[in-house]
Amino acid sequence: MESSFGEKVQNVHTTLRQRFDKLSRVAIAIYDPQTDQLKTFAHSTDGGSPLLQYEVRLSEVPSLRYLAEHQQPRVLDTLDSLLGSPSEHSRKVLAAGYASSYTEPLLLNSRLFGFLFCDAKEPGYFDGAICGELAAYAQILAAIIAVEFFSIQTLNGALTTVREFSRYRDEETANHLHRMSAYSRLIAREVAAHYPLSDEEVEFIHLFSELHDIGKIAVPDAILLKPGKLTAEEYGVMKTHPFKGREMIALMIREFGLDGIHHTDMLENIIAYHHERFDGQGYPEGLAGEAIPLEARIVAVADVFDALTSERPYKQAWPLETAFEYLKTHAGSQFDPVCVAAALQSREAFCAIHRQYRDPVIT
């Protein structure tokens, strides 16, 4: 099985350590140009990591923005300039005992994908020899990230086209998918301490969650768009969409030659199991508790919250606080209580996402 991106970073660190034994940390943060967010993604660190589940707007970090704009690396022979910095990243780097650093923007065809951060516990460690090798590895890592994300964009774009042709547009608005994936990422970040999730896995949950209901493409419009309650027979057809979606994804990955995408098991789990319930009363398999894959339990909370707070032709949008109360009431029955606690912990961020990606009013 192909190694994950995190494992690739660890391999790079191991290789570099053979010549540069004081290199203590190699870390990658990825950049999302749509939100201007720079997010921790993968690392290899001696004795743990100084920073996990962290994000910041690039526009709020002038030093990194300068590196990106001028497409150049930065070497700090000492970290004295970071003393008194309000940045959480700077505080944790100093607390870890690092004494010098190297930072390189990850660029491909002038597009920014993220940053490479390297640290050593020896002042002035980053001389010409190591900087030359780090610059070369930065190009390789940028290309790997680009291929990974372009592959996901290709898959997502193909499925979006299919969705448009199938006229499956009633509930799956672009804003719904943006909100749902953003909620999923917030929950994943919060539960990462309880259920060990790497930053890389958190990001892939965010990327894959938009495809959660893609199997509904295969549901007849007469059932999918029915304004009233479904009959038992119709509901039986509706309940086939998770497995149909999983089959569709597997086929498209094969047909488009996208087998190199990492964590496709997480994608399949999200699609197949986000309608399972924590008490075992969901579908399609009636899984219960932690037998339901974590990524599906996370997306279930995000999906239901957005459905409740969104207006539809047949219902009014619920107030956000009413929806939060619903999650709380159904923790342990419909939902994983840890995932619900994570959503409640992120109330302010949920509300900000709801405002940012507001649907047009239905008239």
KOLNU-532651 format. One record per residue: x, y, z of N, C-alpha, C in turn. Coordinates in pm, whole numbers, padded with zeros to 5 digits, always signed. Example, Ala and Ser with C-alpha at 12.3 -4.5 7.8 and 13.67 -1.06 7.14 Angstrom:
// KOLNU-532651
+01319-00569+00780+01230-00450+00780+01320-00330+00780
+01285-00225+00708+01367-00106+00714+01290+00003+00787
This chain:
// KOLNU-532651
+00085-00120+00000+00000+00000+00000+00089+00125+00000
+00052+00224-00081+00132+00346-00088+00128+00420+00044
+00244+00478+00081+00253+00547+00210+00172+00675+00207
+00127+00717+00324+00053+00842+00336+00148+00959+00320
+00093+01079+00309+00178+01197+00296+00261+01215+00423
+00199+01190+00540+00273+01201+00665+00393+01107+00669
+00375+00987+00617+00485+00891+00612+00593+00938+00515
+00553+01002+00406+00652+01056+00312+00736+01164+00380
+00672+01250+00460+00745+01354+00532+00843+01289+00631
+00799+01185+00699+00888+01115+00791+01007+01054+00717
+00983+01001+00598+01091+00943+00518+01191+01050+00476
+01140+01168+00437+01227+01279+00402+01314+01317+00521
+01253+01327+00639+01325+01362+00760+01434+01259+00791
+01399+01132+00781+01495+01025+00807+01614+01033+00711
+01585+01057+00584+01692+01068+00483+01784+01186+00513
+01724+01301+00545+01803+01420+00574+01885+01403+00702
+01828+01331+00798+01900+01313+00926+02028+01232+00910
+02037+01154+00804+02159+01077+00782+02279+01168+00757
+02253+01287+00703+02362+01383+00680+02356+01502+00775
+02235+01535+00818+02217+01653+00904+02147+01609+01033
+02228+01556+01125+02170+01487+01242+02105+01579+01343
+02125+01710+01331+02062+01804+01425+01928+01857+01375
+01884+01809+01259+01755+01851+01206+01645+01785+01288
+01578+01863+01373+01485+01807+01471+01341+01798+01422
+01304+01881+01327+01163+01887+01287+01150+01922+01140
+01064+01848+01072+01023+01879+00934+00871+01878+00934
+00809+01988+00895+00663+01997+00902+00608+02067+00777
+00487+02029+00742+00418+02087+00627+00287+02151+00673
+00263+02273+00627+00131+02335+00641+00077+02357+00500
-00049+02327+00478-00108+02346+00345-00191+02473+00343
-00204+02530+00223-00274+02657+00207-00400+02640+00124
-00509+02697+00173-00637+02696+00101-00664+02837+00051
-00647+02863-00079-00664+02999-00129-00808+03050-00120
-00907+02958-00112-01046+03002-00103-01076+03067+00031
-01013+03017+00136-01039+03070+00271-00921+03148+00327
-00808+03147+00255-00683+03211+00299-00627+03142+00425
-00670+03018+00450-00626+02948+00570-00500+02867+00543
-00404+02880+00634-00284+02797+00635-00303+02698+00749
-00294+02567+00719-00334+02464+00815-00224+02358+00831
-00195+02322+00957-00099+02214+00979-00150+02087+00912
-00057+02010+00853-00098+01896+00772-00019+01769+00803
+00113+01779+00807+00195+01660+00833+00327+01705+00895
+00387+01615+00974+00514+01652+01038+00593+01526+01074
+00721+01548+01096+00809+01448+01157+00892+01524+01258
+00875+01490+01384+00934+01569+01492+00997+01479+01597
+01119+01510+01635+01182+01437+01745+01111+01469+01876
+01063+01366+01942+01003+01386+02074+00867+01451+02073
+00789+01432+01965+00654+01487+01962+00643+01602+01866
+00528+01668+01868+00505+01780+01776+00477+01907+01854
+00540+02019+01814+00511+02145+01881+00377+02205+01840
+00317+02155+01733+00194+02219+01687+00109+02122+01607
-00016+02103+01651-00113+02019+01580-00248+02091+01578
-00333+02054+01480-00467+02112+01468-00465+02265+01481
-00377+02327+01403-00361+02472+01409-00384+02531+01270
-00450+02644+01265-00467+02714+01138-00467+02864+01163
-00429+02937+01060-00425+03083+01069-00439+03138+00927
-00496+03257+00916-00505+03320+00784-00366+03368+00743
-00329+03337+00620-00198+03378+00570-00186+03530+00574
-00295+03599+00546-00293+03746+00547-00259+03802+00685
-00273+03721+00789-00241+03766+00925-00098+03735+00966
-00020+03675+00873+00121+03643+00903+00207+03710+00796
+00241+03837+00815+00313+03912+00711+00444+03847+00667
+00516+03784+00760+00645+03725+00724+00628+03610+00625
+00527+03527+00646+00503+03416+00553+00443+03467+00422
+00357+03565+00431+00299+03622+00309+00409+03680+00220
+00509+03742+00282+00622+03798+00207+00697+03686+00134
+00722+03573+00203+00793+03462+00141+00716+03409+00021
+00583+03399+00036+00500+03347-00073+00501+03443-00192
+00487+03572-00164+00481+03670-00272+00613+03680-00348
+00726+03666-00274+00858+03680-00337+00918+03545-00373
+00844+03438-00343+00885+03302-00380+01029+03273-00337
+01054+03295-00208+01188+03273-00157+01183+03212-00018
+01289+03138+00020+01295+03079+00153+01345+03181+00257
+01336+03140+00382+01386+03225+00492+01467+03139+00587
+01584+03189+00626+01667+03122+00726+01678+03214+00847
+01649+03160+00965+01669+03231+01091+01779+03159+01168
+01895+03225+01182+02007+03162+01253+01982+03154+01403
+01901+03246+01453+01851+03238+01591+01703+03272+01586
+01634+03234+01693+01490+03261+01698+01457+03374+01795
+01557+03458+01822+01534+03571+01913+01424+03662+01862
+01411+03671+01730+01310+03761+01673+01168+03714+01703
+01153+03587+01745+01020+03534+01776+00977+03562+01919
+01073+03606+02003+01040+03635+02143+00934+03743+02150
+00832+03719+02228+00724+03816+02241+00623+03812+02129
+00640+03721+02034+00545+03710+01924+00409+03662+01976
+00299+03720+01926+00167+03673+01967+00127+03543+01900
+00204+03497+01801+00171+03377+01725+00183+03252+01810
+00078+03169+01808+00082+03041+01879+00192+02952+01822
+00210+02956+01691+00315+02877+01627+00453+02917+01682
+00480+03047+01689+00610+03095+01738+00631+03055+01884
+00528+03068+01965+00540+03033+02108+00575+02885+02124
+00510+02799+02046+00533+02656+02062+00669+02615+02007
+00714+02680+01900+00847+02654+01848+00953+02690+01951
+00937+02804+02016+01031+02845+02120+01025+02751+02240
+00903+02713+02279+00886+02625+02395+00949+02488+02372
+00955+02445+02246+01014+02315+02213+01166+02319+02216
+01224+02439+02231+01369+02449+02243+01443+02463+02112
+01373+02496+02004+01441+02512+01877+01520+02643+01876
+01634+02642+01805+01723+02758+01807+01743+02820+01670
+01711+02748+01563+01723+02804+01428+01618+02738+01338
+01587+02804+01227+01479+02750+01142+01501+02782+00995
+01433+02702+00913+01431+02721+00768+01285+02711+00724
+01240+02808+00645+01101+02808+00596+01102+02829+00446
+01025+02745+00375+01022+02752+00229+00877+02744+00181
+00832+02840+00098+00698+02826+00040+00697+02711-00060
+00591+02631-00058+00576+02519-00151+00498+02568-00271
+00566+02581-00383+00509+02641-00503+00522+02546-00621
+00422+02545-00705+00428+02473-00831+00361+02560-00937
+00437+02596-01040+00386+02690-01142+00334+02818-01078
+00409+02865-00981+00379+02990-00908+00255+02983-00821
+00193+02866-00810+00077+02852-00722+00124+02804-00585
+00076+02871-00480+00115+02836-00344+00031+02720-00291
+00098+02613-00249+00029+02498-00190+00048+02490-00039
+00149+02557+00013+00174+02551+00157+00316+02595+00188
+00364+02551+00305+00499+02587+00349+00568+02465+00409
+00700+02461+00389+00786+02364+00456+00853+02435+00573
+00840+02379+00693+00904+02434+00812+01006+02333+00865
+01129+02378+00885+01233+02291+00941+01297+02363+01060
+01325+02288+01166+01383+02347+01286+01496+02260+01339
+01592+02327+01403+01703+02258+01468+01725+02319+01605
+01784+02243+01696+01809+02293+01832+01950+02352+01846
+02013+02377+01732+02146+02437+01728+02138+02567+01651
+02187+02678+01708+02183+02806+01635+02266+02799+01507
+02223+02873+01405+02299+02883+01282+02317+02752+01208
+02222+02661+01224+02241+02527+01168+02216+02521+01017
+02134+02610+00966+02091+02601+00826+02187+02679+00736
+02295+02608+00696+02393+02669+00606+02361+02632+00461
+02450+02666+00370+02424+02646+00228+02398+02502+00190
+02469+02407+00250+02456+02267+00211+02316+02213+00241
+02270+02233+00364+02139+02178+00400+02028+02257+00332
+02046+02388+00314+01941+02467+00249+01921+02423+00104
+02029+02388+00036+02017+02340-00101+01935+02213-00109
+01957+02120-00017+01881+01995-00017+01736+02019+00022
+01715+02108+00120+01578+02136+00161+01498+02200+00048
+01562+02287-00029+01494+02351-00141+01451+02246-00244
+01536+02148-00267+01503+02042-00363+01385+01959-00312
+01390+01922-00183+01279+01844-00127+01151+01925-00125
+01161+02057-00108+01041+02141-00109+00970+02131-00243
+01046+02126-00352+00986+02112-00484+00915+01978-00500
+00980+01873-00448+00920+01739-00456+00790+01734-00375
+00793+01788-00254+00675+01785-00167+00562+01868-00226
+00596+01981-00287+00492+02064-00351+00425+01986-00464
+00506+01914-00541+00450+01835-00653+00360+01724-00601
+00400+01659-00492+00319+01551-00435+00184+01604-00387
+00187+01719-00317+00063+01780-00270-00025+01818-00389
+00036+01876-00491-00040+01920-00608-00110+01802-00675
-00037+01693-00696-00095+01575-00760-00211+01521-00676
-00193+01514-00545-00297+01463-00456-00423+01547-00466
-00406+01678-00453-00523+01765-00450-00588+01779-00588
-00507+01779-00693-00564+01783-00828-00645+01657-00856
-00599+01544-00804-00673+01418-00823-00809+01426-00755
-00811+01480-00634-00938+01494-00563-01029+01593-00635
-00971+01702-00686-01051+01800-00760-01108+01738-00887
-01029+01652-00953-01077+01584-01074-01196+01496-01041
-01185+01418-00933-01294+01331-00891-01417+01412-00854
-01396+01516-00776-01507+01601-00733-01574+01669-00852
-01492+01718-00947-01546+01784-01064-01628+01690-01151
-01579+01567-01166-01652+01468-01247-01787+01437-01184
-01787+01421-01053-01912+01389-00984-02008+01507-00982
-01954+01628-00977-02039+01747-00983-02109+01754-01119
-02036+01721-01224-02095+01720-01359-02208+01617-01367
-02181+01498-01314-02284+01393-01313-02406+01440-01234
-02381+01505-01121-02490+01553-01037-02575+01655-01111
-02511+01743-01186-02585+01844-01262-02671+01779-01371
-02612+01683-01442-02687+01617-01549-02803+01535-01494
-02788+01486-01371-02895+01405-01312-03004+01492-01249
-02982+01626-01250-03076+01721-01192-03088+01706-01041
-02983+01646-00980-02986+01633-00834-02931+01761-00773
-03022+01863-00761-02976+01993-00715-03061+02047-00600
-03161+01973-00559-03257+02033-00467-03195+02068-00331
-03129+01971-00269-03073+01998-00137-02922+02013-00141
-02859+01959-00244-02715+01962-00250-02666+02091-00315
-02702+02204-00260-02653+02331-00312-02504+02343-00282
-02437+02429-00357-02294+02449-00333-02270+02497-00190
-02357+02585-00141-02340+02635-00005-02360+02525+00099
-02455+02435+00074-02474+02322+00165-02345+02241+00175
-02282+02214+00061-02160+02133+00061-02046+02207+00129
-02036+02339+00106-01932+02417+00173-01952+02416+00325
-02077+02438+00368-02105+02438+00513-02076+02302+00574
-02128+02199+00509-02117+02065+00563-01971+02022+00579
-01890+02053+00478-01749+02014+00486-01675+02097+00591
-01713+02224+00603-01649+02309+00706-01689+02263+00846
-01818+02228+00867-01860+02174+00996-01785+02044+01027
-01771+01960+00925-01703+01831+00946-01559+01853+00992
-01495+01951+00931-01356+01977+00968-01345+02029+01112
-01438+02116+01151-01437+02165+01289-01453+02051+01389
-01548+01963+01362-01571+01849+01452-01448+01760+01456
-01391+01730+01339-01274+01643+01333-01158+01702+01412
-01137+01831+01401-01029+01895+01478-01051+01882+01628
-01176+01900+01671-01206+01894+01814-01194+01753+01871
-01230+01651+01791-01227+01514+01844-01090+01451+01830
-00995+01522+01764-00864+01462+01736-00790+01421+01862
-00814+01490+01972-00746+01454+02097-00807+01329+02159
-00938+01310+02141-01008+01195+02199-00993+01071+02112
-01015+01087+01983-00996+00980+01885-00875+01020+01800
-00759+00962+01824-00638+01010+01755-00657+01023+01604
-00658+01147+01559-00666+01180+01417-00549+01271+01384
-00478+01241+01278-00369+01329+01237-00427+01450+01164
-00346+01555+01152-00390+01672+01075-00421+01633+00931
-00345+01539+00878-00369+01492+00742-00507+01428+00731
-00543+01345+00828-00674+01279+00825-00787+01379+00842
-00767+01478+00928-00867+01584+00945-00893+01655+00812
-00786+01684+00739-00800+01755+00613-00872+01670+00509
-00844+01539+00508-00911+01454+00410-01059+01435+00445
-01095+01434+00572-01236+01433+00609-01304+01558+00554
-01238+01670+00567-01290+01796+00513-01308+01787+00361
-01208+01735+00292-01213+01727+00146-01320+01628+00097
-01331+01516+00166-01419+01409+00119-01565+01426+00161
-01591+01504+00264-01727+01511+00317-01827+01568+00216
-01779+01650+00122-01870+01706+00022-01934+01598-00066
-01873+01481-00071-01923+01373-00156-02013+01276-00080
-02054+01311+00041-02122+01217+00131-02249+01155+00070
-02328+01233+00000-02457+01185-00052-02457+01164-00202
-02341+01142-00260-02332+01132-00406-02416+01017-00460
-02442+00915-00380-02522+00801-00424-02666+00836-00456
-02712+00952-00412-02849+00993-00442-02869+01020-00591
-02759+01033-00664-02769+01045-00809-02846+00926-00867
-02829+00810-00803-02890+00687-00855-03033+00667-00808
-03086+00759-00727-03224+00748-00678-03318+00819-00775
-03427+00755-00818-03520+00819-00912-03573+00952-00858
-03590+01049-00948-03638+01181-00909-03774+01175-00837
-03858+01080-00880-03992+01071-00819-03982+01044-00670
-03874+00979-00628-03852+00952-00485-03769+01064-00423
-03661+01098-00489-03568+01198-00434-03635+01333-00412
-03719+01373-00506-03780+01506-00502-03922+01507-00448
-03968+01394-00398-04105+01387-00347-04121+01479-00227
-04220+01571-00230-04235+01667-00121-04294+01607+00005
-04372+01500-00007-04435+01439+00109-04355+01322+00165
-04416+01252+00260-04350+01138+00324-04337+01022+00227
-04225+00953+00232-04202+00838+00145-04277+00716+00196
-04323+00633+00103-04381+00504+00143-04269+00412+00188
-04305+00301+00250-04204+00205+00296-04120+00155+00179
-04183+00132+00066-04111+00084-00052-04016+00192-00104
-04064+00316-00108-03980+00426-00156-03862+00449-00061
-03888+00439+00068-03781+00458+00166-03675+00349+00151
-03721+00228+00116-03627+00119+00091-03534+00150-00025
-03590+00212-00129-03506+00252-00243-03409+00363-00200
-03458+00460-00124-03373+00569-00076-03255+00516+00005
-03279+00412+00082-03174+00359+00169-03064+00284+00093
-03083+00268-00037-02978+00203-00117-02869+00301-00158
-02892+00432-00139-02798+00529-00197-02658+00526-00135
-02640+00491-00006-02502+00488+00044-02414+00386-00029
-02465+00265-00049-02385+00164-00118-02371+00195-00266
-02476+00253-00326-02465+00293-00466-02356+00400-00481
-02350+00491-00385-02248+00595-00388-02108+00537-00374
-02094+00440-00286-01962+00378-00269-01919+00306-00396
-02012+00237-00459-01980+00169-00586-01941+00270-00694
-02013+00382-00698-01987+00485-00798-01847+00544-00781
-01810+00572-00654-01677+00627-00626-01568+00530-00667
-01584+00403-00631-01484+00302-00665-01466+00293-00817
-01577+00299-00890-01571+00291-01036-01499+00412-01094
-01531+00532-01044-01472+00653-01101-01324+00663-01068
-01285+00621-00950-01143+00621-00916-01067+00529-01012
-01128+00414-01042-01067+00320-01135-01062+00378-01277
-01175+00433-01322-01186+00481-01460-01097+00603-01485
-01082+00690-01386-01002+00811-01403-00855+00790-01366
-00819+00668-01325-00681+00640-01288-00637+00717-01165
-00728+00730-01067-00700+00809-00946-00667+00721-00826
-00612+00603-00855-00583+00509-00747-00481+00563-00646
-00407+00667-00686-00305+00722-00597-00359+00812-00487
-00488+00845-00492-00546+00929-00386-00536+00854-00252
-00486+00924-00152-00475+00862-00020-00609+00863+00054
-00621+00772+00146-00736+00767+00238-00869+00747+00167
-00869+00676+00054-00997+00652-00014-01088+00563+00070
-01030+00489+00166-01115+00412+00258-01201+00506+00341
-01146+00622+00379-01224+00720+00454-01337+00776+00368
-01307+00802+00241-01409+00851+00149-01523+00750+00137
-01489+00624+00117-01592+00520+00103-01672+00506+00232
-01607+00517+00347-01678+00507+00475-01775+00622+00496
-01733+00742+00459-01822+00859+00471-01947+00839+00387
-01928+00796+00264-02041+00777+00173-02132+00665+00220
-02073+00554+00262-02151+00434+00294-02219+00440+00431
-02160+00510+00529-02206+00492+00667-02251+00618+00739
-02264+00733+00669-02301+00854+00742-02449+00856+00782
-02529+00757+00738-02667+00747+00784-02684+00641+00894
-02575+00583+00940-02582+00494+01055-02608+00577+01181
-02667+00512+01281-02694+00579+01409-02610+00514+01518
-02574+00592+01618-02488+00542+01725-02554+00428+01801
-02691+00427+01804-02763+00322+01876-02792+00200+01789
-02743+00200+01666-02760+00084+01578-02888+00083+01498
-02966+00191+01504-03096+00195+01436-03090+00264+01299
-02970+00287+01248-02958+00354+01119-02944+00256+01005
-02899+00306+00891-02883+00221+00772-02754+00264+00701
-02696+00178+00616-02755+00057+00554-02729-00073+00629
-02637-00075+00728-02601-00201+00791-02643-00212+00937
-02698-00104+00994-02735-00108+01135-02616-00118+01228
-02504-00057+01188-02385-00054+01274-02413+00033+01396
-02342+00005+01506-02365+00080+01630-02232+00123+01690
-02237+00235+01766-02121+00280+01842-01998+00298+01755
-01884+00253+01810-01758+00273+01740-01736+00174+01627
-01833+00086+01603-01827+00003+01481-01853+00089+01358
-01919+00203+01376-01937+00300+01268-01805+00375+01252
-01746+00380+01133-01620+00451+01116-01629+00595+01167
-01522+00641+01231-01522+00774+01292-01556+00883+01192
-01499+00876+01073-01524+00981+00975-01673+00989+00939
-01743+00876+00939-01887+00875+00911-01965+00933+01029
-01919+00906+01151-01987+00963+01269-01972+01115+01273
-01857+01163+01230-01834+01308+01224-01927+01372+01120
-01929+01317+01001-02009+01374+00892-02158+01365+00923
-02200+01261+00996-02342+01249+01032-02389+01370+01111
-02309+01413+01207-02346+01529+01289-02350+01655+01202
-02248+01674+01119-02242+01793+01034-02359+01797+00936
-02392+01682+00878-02497+01676+00777-02634+01706+00836
-02664+01645+00950-02794+01667+01013-02807+01811+01061
-02700+01866+01119-02706+02004+01165-02738+02097+01049
-02673+02076+00935-02699+02165+00821-02838+02144+00764
-02884+02019+00763-03020+01993+00713-03123+02064+00801
-03104+02059+00932-03199+02123+01023-03201+02274+01007
-03085+02333+00983-03076+02480+00981-03089+02539+00840
-03125+02455+00744-03143+02501+00606-03291+02503+00569
-03330+02606+00496-03469+02614+00448-03487+02523+00327
-03600+02458+00321-03635+02374+00208-03776+02412+00162
-03815+02374+00041-03952+02408-00004-04059+02354+00089
-04028+02247+00162-04127+02182+00248-04106+02212+00396
-04008+02296+00433-03987+02327+00575-03910+02457+00591
-03927+02518+00708-03851+02635+00745-03717+02593+00808
-03620+02680+00800-03492+02653+00867-03510+02663+01018
-03450+02571+01090-03452+02579+01236-03355+02687+01284
-03385+02753+01395-03285+02842+01457-03163+02760+01497
-03048+02822+01491-02924+02749+01520-02926+02688+01660
-02973+02764+01758-02973+02712+01895-03066+02591+01909
-03176+02590+01836-03266+02475+01839-03197+02352+01780
-03119+02374+01674-03045+02263+01613-02937+02212+01707
-02867+02301+01776-02766+02258+01873-02832+02175+01984
-02950+02218+02027-03022+02145+02130-03062+02007+02080
-03100+01997+01953-03133+01867+01894-03012+01773+01899
-02896+01825+01861-02774+01742+01868-02750+01692+02010
-02765+01783+02106-02741+01749+02247-02838+01642+02294
-02966+01657+02257-03070+01562+02299-03047+01423+02240
-02992+01417+02120-02976+01290+02049-02833+01234+02056
-02750+01295+02141-02616+01240+02164-02630+01105+02234
-02561+01006+02182-02567+00873+02241-02673+00785+02180
-02769+00845+02109-02870+00765+02038-02846+00777+01888
-02873+00894+01834-02849+00913+01691-02701+00939+01662
-02636+01012+01753-02501+01060+01725-02399+01012+01829
-02273+01007+01785-02161+00986+01876-02154+01106+01971
-02164+01083+02103-02163+01196+02197-02035+01278+02193
-01923+01216+02160-01798+01292+02150-01804+01389+02032
-01862+01347+01923-01876+01434+01806-01975+01548+01834
-02081+01518+01907-02177+01622+01945-02110+01724+02037
-02033+01676+02135-01962+01767+02225-01868+01858+02147
-01805+01802+02044-01715+01881+01960-01791+01991+01886
-01909+01958+01835-01991+02058+01766-02035+02168+01863
-02077+02129+01981-02122+02227+02081-02005+02316+02124
-01886+02258+02131-01767+02333+02168-01733+02437+02061
-01779+02413+01939-01745+02499+01824-01863+02586+01780
-01955+02617+01871-02076+02691+01836-02047+02818+01756
-01955+02898+01807-01929+03027+01741-01879+03007+01598
-01791+02909+01579-01738+02882+01446-01848+02828+01354
-01937+02742+01409-02051+02691+01331-02137+02808+01283
-02166+02900+01373-02252+03014+01339-02186+03101+01232
-02053+03118+01242-01982+03199+01142-01989+03133+01004
-01975+03001+01000-01984+02928+00873-02125+02940+00815
-02225+02928+00901-02365+02939+00857-02391+03076+00793
-02332+03180+00851-02349+03315+00796-02272+03330+00664
-02152+03274+00659-02066+03293+00542-02124+03227+00417
-02184+03108+00435-02235+03032+00321-02387+03023+00324
-02450+03137+00342-02596+03140+00354-02662+03114+00219
-02766+03029+00220-02843+03001+00099-02933+03119+00066
-02965+03140-00062-03064+03243-00096-03200+03206-00038
-03279+03307-00007-03411+03283+00052-03504+03222-00053
-03575+03115-00012-03670+03050-00102-03801+03127-00102
-03848+03165-00222-03974+03242-00229-04080+03162-00304
